[in-house]
Amino acid sequence: MVIWLLWAVVLAGCKKDTPDSKENETKLEVFDPAAPGKSNPMEVWVHYMPWFEDKTTSGNGQWGQHWTMANKNPDIVDANGKRQIASHYYPLIGPYASSDTDVLEYHFLLMKYAGIDGILIDWYGTRNLYDYAPIKRNTEAIVEGLKKVGLKYAIVYEDQTLRDGFESDAQRISQAKTDMKYLESNLFSDEHYIQLDGSPLLLTFGPQVINSPANWSTVLGGMASKPAFFTLYNHSHLANNTTYHNASGEYIWVDATPMETKYARKADVDRLIGGAYPGFNDYYKEGGWGNPVLADIDHENGALLDRLLQLANEEGVPYLQLITWNDFGEGTMIEPTVEFQYTFLERIQGFTGVTYRKSALENIYTYYGLKKQFAKDPDKQKQLLQAFYYLISLQQDKAAALINELAN
């Protein structure tokens, strides 16, 4: 339904005792998010990193470690205006904070116009240790942002966060149960949370620390709604045995194992979430964080991603995880960069079968730039809010006209 609101615009120079003017009233059309038509019925989700901080959000006035690693300084700016960051690749909008609402709108609108259905958020639990609390805070902001755009989400639980600060498995299991209780109470019943056959989807990156079926049964057994629980491929034996069956399936990740070998596990698990990535080139050695975790995988300017998307189609998996939206440290980012521009999103548009093309993505980039340019101009922000409602409701022509008018 279209809701009509009024923006009361007070004429410049008007005295306080002058009655409110009705001149220059602007009507704001508010629309609900619409789903883009996709010719490919496969559910497509993208792995999302919520761990980026800038100097305004970090709490200590410094850039976050995922932009700096051990030895980079984003305050150093080169002749092209690029900040020094710990990555071989540079985000088209520059380094950012994961809680920035303008950034979240930009990310989620790009996903929407690429036919991506939702995100899988890399999540570190509820403890106030290292950067876990900021990641939890950012995740909450991310969830609110994606709801406005009309995307879905689920959690990828990093059980490796249970390594530090505990002396026993019992303590680790207790913390994991606390983390699960938070998810169950705050996220699992959200209408935007991804459900598989009526159960909330929950992935774990591993498992790495809780690695016995009996312990996972303890962690998950107390939940009122047992999640559809997925482990990394070839890891479900750490959650399942003849006595305990906790894992509903596995999901593919990027490593040196051939994709065909990974898909061969379809016959061994209940369900398999497919995977596709644009390439891999980590910055750990250059950034002072140790040796590379994996040999480089050439991005081939989008050709690799094309082949992996096609393979997922051939394998007939109902769900696909794109790896990743924004892991700049490992060079698996699909988010537009200076180096690749919109190449990966254009390939995904072709795969999902949406009718939108590069021009729609460029329009969203312009929208983001205007949000920053006119950050202190209330009138322009109101016009941009109208553009946002046009964008989420897929009225692309109206959005483009308004954005172009503001840009010029």
Disulfide bonds with the S-S distance in Angstrom:
none
